[in-house]
Amino acid sequence: MEIDYYRIAQSLFNNTNYEWRRYVRHVLPKLIPAADLEEMKDDGMPERVCARAKTGVLKLASAHLNYITPRGQNWFKYDEWNEITDDEKFWLKGAAQITQKELEASNFYTSFIATVIDRIGTGTGLMMSEENIKKGSLVFTHVPAGTYGLAENEDHEIDTVVRKFKYTAHQAASAFGEDALRGAIKDAFGDKTRKYTQQFEIWHLVLPRDVPPLGNRNLPPEQMSWASVYLDPTEQHIIKESGYYEFPYMGTRFIKYGNDVCGESALAPIVDTIEDSLMMQEAMKVAGQAAAFPRVLLTEDMVDEVDLRAGGMTTLRPEQINSGLPREWATATEYTVGKDLLEMYNAEIDDALFVSVLQAVSQVERQMTALEANLRDNERMMTFTQSFTQFTSDIRPMMERVFCSLERLGKFPDDGKPQSLFVPLDEYGIKIKILAPGVKYISKMAKALERYKLSGLVETLGHAVNLAKSTGNPAWMDPFDENKSIRYIADETNVPVECMRKPKELKALQKKREDDADAMQKAKIAQMMASANRDNAGAASQESNLSA
């Protein structure tokens, strides 16, 4: 049965909630035109941006990067499973380091920060991961809020996406081929005046197929786990149909409730507060202007006779002085009341965006030890637990896809590669399924505890070495497994795997050292025995001569 991709895509768009427009209108207004949505109807509100809320959103987005995906640090690792050798464990650690370097070399972080800002402001962020075969690198694309529709599977994981974007006829022909174009796009392609200028909307639909959802290699598009369909919505025409080995999108929600596919914005609880704050700022502005430039009440014959300049001089007649004019009027305002209200609004905005928590801790961190600072980091993270836990769940499918992409691009070494990750699909081993290892997020608390254990190990080893030297007794080092201790230190201090010997190389080196020591010991014993035999033979000869 032929699938009606157009109806599926249309239903996803129709089911999309654009309530977030009100949330971002006075905080991140550029998100609305980026989504190609019409602005909300004029409700008399001044078109202003709340600087306090915008700054809070940007600070919270920075916190996502610093606390979940810190650049230059290992924030994830590949999970080990049963029956895995030491060499395979070593390979997984190296693969995680390679993945981190490839992410930093790509545009991951630039796309990621835009996705996180969407996540905070609109409640949902979407990012796409692809492979650039020609360059041998990863490519990430931030998909603006409002340009897509989503659906979930039974585990409430996003597994279906449709997004819209615009191409000129020239771009469409370059991407899909001229023969794939129809209708207005094809007509524009043949018109030199419109070929490079007129834009057309295109939909991209990705949805799961009824095949095992595993990473694959060398499979035809129709056997890939996810269908990829490009549509011309005007013609309701399939421009191109292909597939993906893994789901190429990461959809992440700020806070997710119940069966709602999209998340709730961090701005949702304070949208009224933001609008009230802007109104109060306008009122305070008027009050401040009235206080700085007061209104003056004059008699009719005083017009153009009163000097209102600073330091100006006005001459009045006695009867005018007795009238009490000129004088200020209608300038009495309760300025402190407005100031108190603004402070209350600002506090509510800071609390909703966790700004107060971030600032409170940063003020005392400089006086802390490294361990205390890390433990305080964990306290801070507890404030974000619900949102950050949702994110670490949402990002897992993309990290699994990144692993499979890097394997297809040949970024991982073959030596020591766990063969259980690759399952042949045919007797010739040409078609292979790639089973991505589990991706484990390394939390701040886990890092703090590991650093605490690391400092304990290093300190204890130092004491043992000093005792062994001072007493001349090497038995002080006996409780420690030297190989495991130094590898643990290397892992926790993020030593590159290329600087470390592989487990099998280390075993071979240690065996050679043991064999050499054994050979030297045997040679020494043989030398001693030969010397003893010579001495015995000499003594026997001397006794024989004396007896003669």
C-alpha positions in Angstrom: 0.0 0.0 0.0 1.4 3.4 -1.0 2.0 5.7 1.9 0.4 9.2 1.6 3.5 11.2 2.8 1.8 14.5 2.1 -1.2 13.9 4.3 1.2 12.7 7.1 3.3 15.8 6.9 0.3 18.1 6.7 -1.3 16.5 9.8 2.0 17.0 11.8 2.1 20.7 10.8 -1.6 21.1 11.7 -1.0 19.5 15.1 1.7 21.9 16.0 1.1 24.4 18.9 2.4 27.9 18.3 1.4 29.2 21.8 5.1 30.0 22.4 4.8 33.1 20.2 3.4 35.0 23.1 6.2 33.8 25.4 9.0 35.0 23.1 7.3 38.1 21.7 9.0 40.4 24.2 12.1 38.3 24.9 13.3 36.7 21.6 11.1 38.3 19.0 13.3 37.2 16.1 12.2 33.6 16.6 8.8 34.5 15.2 9.9 35.7 11.7 12.6 33.0 11.7 9.7 30.5 11.9 7.9 32.4 9.0 4.9 32.9 11.2 2.6 35.9 11.3 2.9 38.1 14.3 0.2 38.2 16.9 -2.5 40.8 16.6 -1.8 44.2 18.1 -3.1 44.2 21.6 -1.9 47.7 22.5 1.3 46.5 24.1 4.4 48.5 23.2 6.7 46.4 21.0 9.6 46.3 23.4 12.1 43.6 24.5 12.5 42.7 28.2 16.3 42.9 28.6 16.1 41.2 32.0 14.3 38.1 30.6 16.5 38.0 27.4 19.7 38.1 29.5 18.3 35.4 31.7 17.6 33.1 28.7 21.1 33.6 27.4 22.6 32.9 30.9 20.5 29.7 31.2 21.6 28.6 27.7 25.2 29.1 28.7 24.5 27.0 31.8 23.3 24.2 29.5 26.7 24.2 27.8 28.7 24.5 30.9 26.9 21.9 32.9 25.8 19.3 30.3 28.1 19.6 27.3 31.2 21.6 28.4 33.5 22.2 25.4 36.9 20.7 25.9 35.8 18.2 28.5 34.6 14.7 28.3 30.9 14.9 29.2 29.9 11.4 27.9 31.4 7.9 27.6 30.4 4.8 25.7 29.0 2.1 28.0 30.7 -1.1 28.5 28.8 -4.4 28.4 29.4 -7.9 29.6 32.1 -10.1 28.1 34.2 -7.2 26.9 38.0 -7.5 26.9 40.4 -4.9 28.3 41.5 -4.1 24.7 37.8 -3.4 23.8 37.4 -1.2 26.9 40.5 0.7 25.8 39.0 1.1 22.3 35.8 2.5 23.6 37.6 5.1 25.7 39.6 6.1 22.6 36.4 6.2 20.5 34.8 8.6 23.1 37.8 10.9 22.9 37.7 10.8 19.0 34.0 11.6 19.1 34.6 14.6 21.4 37.3 15.9 19.0 35.0 15.5 16.0 32.2 17.3 17.7 34.5 20.2 18.5 35.8 20.3 14.9 32.3 20.4 13.5 29.6 23.0 13.9 28.0 21.1 16.7 28.3 23.7 19.4 27.2 26.6 17.2 24.0 24.7 16.2 23.6 23.4 19.7 23.4 26.8 21.4 20.7 28.0 19.0 18.8 24.8 19.7 19.1 25.3 23.5 17.8 28.9 23.2 14.8 27.5 21.3 14.4 24.9 24.0 14.3 27.5 26.7 12.2 30.1 24.9 9.7 27.9 23.1 9.9 24.7 25.1 11.3 22.6 22.3 14.6 22.6 20.3 15.4 20.6 17.2 18.8 19.9 15.6 19.7 17.6 12.7 22.9 15.5 12.3 24.2 14.5 8.9 27.4 13.2 7.3 29.5 15.1 4.8 31.0 12.2 2.8 33.2 14.5 0.7 34.8 16.2 3.6 34.6 13.2 5.9 33.0 15.2 8.7 29.8 15.7 10.8 27.4 18.5 9.9 24.7 19.8 12.3 21.7 22.0 11.4 19.6 24.0 13.9 16.0 23.8 12.8 14.2 27.0 13.8 11.1 26.7 16.1 7.8 26.9 14.2 9.2 25.3 11.0 8.5 21.7 12.0 6.0 19.2 13.4 6.8 16.2 15.6 5.5 12.8 16.7 6.6 10.3 19.3 6.8 6.5 19.6 5.4 4.4 22.4 8.4 5.3 24.7 7.7 9.0 24.2 10.8 9.5 22.2 10.6 11.8 19.1 10.8 9.5 16.1 9.0 11.4 13.4 9.8 15.0 12.1 8.6 17.1 9.2 10.2 20.5 8.6 9.8 23.2 6.1 12.4 25.3 4.4 12.8 27.4 1.3 15.0 26.7 -1.8 15.4 28.7 -5.0 14.8 26.6 -8.2 18.6 26.5 -8.7 19.1 25.1 -5.2 16.4 22.5 -5.6 17.8 21.4 -8.9 21.3 21.1 -7.4 20.0 19.1 -4.4 17.5 16.8 -6.2 18.2 17.0 -9.9 16.2 18.9 -12.5 14.2 15.8 -13.5 12.7 15.7 -10.0 11.1 19.2 -10.3 7.6 19.9 -11.3 5.1 22.7 -11.7 6.1 26.2 -10.6 9.6 25.2 -9.4 10.4 23.6 -12.8 9.0 26.7 -14.6 11.2 29.0 -12.5 14.2 26.9 -13.2 13.8 27.6 -16.9 13.4 31.3 -16.3 16.7 33.1 -16.0 15.2 36.0 -14.1 13.6 33.7 -11.4 16.0 30.7 -11.3 18.2 32.2 -8.6 15.8 34.6 -6.8 12.3 33.1 -6.4 12.0 30.8 -3.4 9.7 27.8 -2.9 8.7 26.0 0.2 9.8 22.4 0.5 8.9 19.9 3.2 11.3 17.2 4.6 9.6 14.3 6.3 11.5 11.6 8.3 9.5 8.7 9.8 10.4 5.2 10.9 10.1 2.2 8.7 9.0 -1.3 9.8 12.5 -2.6 10.0 14.9 -3.2 13.0 15.9 0.3 14.3 19.7 -0.4 14.2 22.6 1.3 12.5 23.3 -0.1 9.1 25.9 0.0 6.4 25.8 -0.7 2.7 22.0 -1.0 2.7 19.7 0.3 -0.1 17.6 3.3 1.0 14.3 1.3 1.1 15.8 -1.0 3.7 17.1 1.8 6.0 15.4 2.2 9.4 14.0 5.7 8.6 12.4 7.0 5.5 13.5 10.4 4.2 11.0 12.1 1.9 11.3 15.6 0.3 7.9 17.0 -0.8 6.7 19.9 -2.9 3.6 20.9 -0.9 2.1 23.0 -3.8 2.2 20.1 -6.2 1.8 17.4 -3.4 4.7 15.8 -5.3 7.5 13.6 -3.9 10.7 15.2 -5.0 13.0 12.6 -3.6 12.7 9.6 -1.3 15.7 7.9 0.4 16.5 6.9 3.9 18.6 7.2 7.1 20.5 4.5 8.9 19.6 6.2 12.2 17.1 8.9 13.3 18.9 12.1 12.2 17.1 14.6 14.6 17.5 15.5 18.2 14.3 16.9 19.6 14.7 18.2 23.1 12.1 19.6 25.4 12.7 22.0 28.4 10.0 20.4 30.5 7.6 17.7 29.2 4.3 16.9 30.7 2.0 14.0 30.0 1.3 13.1 26.3 2.3 16.5 24.9 4.9 16.0 22.2 6.4 19.5 22.7 7.8 20.9 25.9 6.8 23.9 28.0 8.9 27.0 27.8 10.8 28.3 30.8 9.1 31.7 30.0 5.5 30.2 30.3 5.1 30.9 34.0 6.3 34.5 33.8 4.8 35.7 30.5 2.3 37.9 32.4 5.2 39.1 34.7 7.2 40.1 31.6 4.3 42.1 30.1 3.6 43.8 33.5 7.3 44.6 33.8 7.3 46.3 30.4 4.2 48.3 31.3 5.7 49.4 34.6 8.9 50.4 32.9 6.9 52.6 30.6 5.0 54.1 33.6 8.3 54.7 35.4 9.8 56.3 32.3 6.9 58.8 32.2 7.2 59.4 35.9 10.9 59.9 35.6 10.5 62.3 32.7 7.9 64.3 34.6 10.3 64.5 37.6 13.3 65.5 35.5 11.3 67.9 33.2 8.4 69.1 35.3 5.2 70.6 33.8 4.9 74.3 34.4 1.6 76.2 35.0 1.6 79.8 33.6 -0.9 82.6 33.2 -1.8 83.5 29.7 0.3 86.7 29.7 3.3 84.8 30.9 3.7 82.8 27.7 7.0 83.5 26.1 7.9 85.7 29.1 9.1 82.9 31.5 12.6 81.6 31.0 12.5 77.8 31.6 16.2 77.2 30.9 18.5 76.0 33.6 19.8 79.1 35.4 17.4 81.3 33.5 16.0 84.6 34.9 12.4 85.7 34.7 11.1 89.1 35.8 7.5 89.1 37.2 5.2 91.9 38.2 4.0 91.9 41.9 0.5 90.8 41.0 1.9 87.8 39.1 4.0 86.9 42.1 0.9 87.0 44.3 -0.8 84.5 42.0 1.7 81.8 42.8 2.5 81.3 39.2 4.5 80.0 37.5 4.7 76.7 39.4 4.9 72.9 38.7 1.8 70.9 38.5 0.7 67.2 38.0 4.1 65.9 38.9 3.3 64.2 42.2 4.1 60.5 41.7 4.8 57.6 44.1 8.1 56.7 42.4 9.1 54.2 45.1 6.0 52.1 44.6 6.9 51.5 40.9 10.5 50.8 41.8 9.4 48.1 44.3 7.1 46.5 41.7 9.9 46.4 39.2 12.2 44.7 41.7 9.5 42.1 42.4 9.0 41.5 38.7 12.8 41.2 38.1 13.1 38.7 41.0 10.3 36.5 39.5 12.0 36.6 36.1 15.4 35.6 37.6 13.9 32.8 39.6 12.1 31.3 36.6 15.3 31.4 34.6 17.5 30.2 37.5 19.6 33.4 37.3 19.4 34.0 41.0 20.8 30.4 41.7 23.6 30.9 39.1 24.7 34.3 40.6 24.5 33.2 44.2 26.8 30.3 43.8 29.3 32.1 41.5 29.8 34.8 44.2 31.3 32.3 46.7 33.0 29.8 44.4 36.3 31.7 44.5 36.6 31.0 48.2 36.1 27.3 47.9 38.4 24.3 47.4 38.1 22.5 44.1 36.1 19.7 45.8 33.7 22.1 47.5 33.2 24.0 44.3 32.3 20.7 42.5 29.9 19.7 45.2 28.3 23.1 45.1 28.0 22.6 41.4 26.0 19.5 42.1 23.7 21.5 44.5 23.1 23.9 41.7 22.4 21.2 39.2 19.7 19.8 41.6 17.7 23.0 40.8 17.7 22.0 37.1 17.2 18.3 37.6 13.9 17.9 35.7 15.0 19.9 32.7 18.5 18.5 32.5 17.4 14.9 33.0 15.0 15.4 30.1 17.8 16.8 28.0 20.2 13.9 28.7 17.4 11.5 27.6 16.7 13.5 24.5 20.3 13.7 23.3 21.0 10.0 23.6 19.7 9.0 20.2 21.7 11.7 18.4 24.9 10.6 20.2 24.3 7.0 19.1 23.8 8.3 15.5 27.1 10.3 15.8 28.9 7.1 16.8 27.6 5.3 13.7 28.3 8.2 11.5 31.9 8.4 12.6 32.3 4.6 12.1 31.0 4.9 8.5 33.4 7.8 8.0 36.3 5.6 9.1 37.2 7.8 12.1 37.7 4.9 14.5 40.7 2.6 14.5 40.3 -1.1 13.5 42.7 -2.4 16.1 40.8 -3.5 19.2 37.4 -2.7 17.7 34.7 -4.7 19.5 33.4 -7.1 16.9 30.2 -7.6 18.8 29.2 -4.1 17.5 29.0 -5.3 13.9 26.6 -7.9 12.7 26.8 -9.3 9.2 23.6 -9.3 7.2 24.7 -11.6 4.4 27.1 -14.5 4.1 29.7 -12.4 2.4 29.8 -9.8 5.2 29.2 -6.9 2.8 26.0 -5.7 4.4 26.6 -5.0 8.1 24.5 -3.6 11.0 26.3 -1.3 13.3 25.1 -1.6 16.9 26.0 1.6 18.6 27.2 1.2 22.2 25.2 2.8 25.0 26.0 6.5 25.6 26.4 7.4 29.3 26.2 11.1 30.3 28.9 12.0 32.9 27.2 14.2 35.4 28.9 16.9 37.5 28.4 14.9 40.7 30.0 11.9 39.1 33.0 14.0 38.0 33.3 15.5 41.5 33.3 12.1 43.2 35.8 10.7 40.7 38.1 13.6 41.3 37.7 13.1 45.0 38.7 9.4 44.6 41.5 10.4 42.3 43.0 12.8 44.8 42.7 10.1 47.5 44.5 7.6 45.3 47.3 10.0 44.4 47.8 11.1 48.0 47.9 7.5 49.3 50.3 6.4 46.6 52.6 9.3 47.5 52.6 8.3 51.2 53.4 4.6 50.2 56.3 5.7 47.9 57.8 7.9 50.7 57.5 5.0 53.2 59.0 2.6 50.9 62.0 4.9 50.3 62.5 5.9 53.9 62.3 2.3 55.3 63.9 0.6 52.3 61.0 -1.8 52.3 59.1 -2.1 49.0 56.3 -4.0 50.6 54.5 -0.7 51.2 53.6 -0.7 47.5 52.2 -4.3 47.6 48.6 -3.3 48.3 48.4 -1.4 45.0 47.9 -2.8 41.5 50.3 -0.5 39.7 48.8 -1.0 36.2 45.2 -0.3 37.3 46.2 2.6 39.5 48.1 4.5 36.8 45.4 3.7 34.2 42.8 5.1 36.5 44.8 8.3 37.0 45.3 8.6 33.3 41.6 8.1 32.6 40.4 10.6 35.2 43.0 13.2 34.1 41.8 12.8 30.4 45.2 11.5 29.1 44.8 10.9 25.3 44.7 7.2 24.5 47.4 7.6 21.9 49.8 8.4 24.7 49.0 5.2 26.5 50.0 1.6 25.5 47.2 -0.7 24.6 46.5 -3.4 27.1 47.9 -6.1 24.8 51.0 -4.1 24.2 51.4 -3.6 27.9 51.0 -7.3 28.6 53.6 -8.1 25.9 56.0 -5.5 27.3 55.6 -6.9 30.9 56.0 -10.4 29.7 59.2 -9.4 27.8 60.5 -7.7 30.9 59.7 -10.8 33.0 61.3 -13.0 30.5 64.4 -10.8 30.3 64.6 -10.7 34.1 64.2 -14.5 34.3 66.9 -14.9 31.6 69.2 -12.6 33.5 68.5 -14.5 36.7 69.2 -17.8 35.0 72.4 -16.4 33.5 73.5 -15.1 36.8 72.8 -18.4 38.5 74.6 -20.2 35.7 77.5 -17.9 36.1 77.6 -18.4 39.8 77.4 -22.2 39.3 80.2 -22.1 36.7 82.3 -20.0 39.1 81.5 -22.5 41.9 82.4 -25.4 39.7 85.7 -23.7 38.7 86.5 -23.1 42.4 85.6 -26.7 43.3 87.7 -28.0 40.4 90.7 -25.8 41.5 90.4 -26.9 45.1 90.3 -30.6 44.1 93.4 -30.1 41.9 95.2 -28.4 44.8 94.3 -31.2 47.2 95.5 -33.8 44.6 98.9 -32.0 44.2 99.4 -31.8 48.0 98.6 -35.5 48.5 101.1 -36.4 45.7 
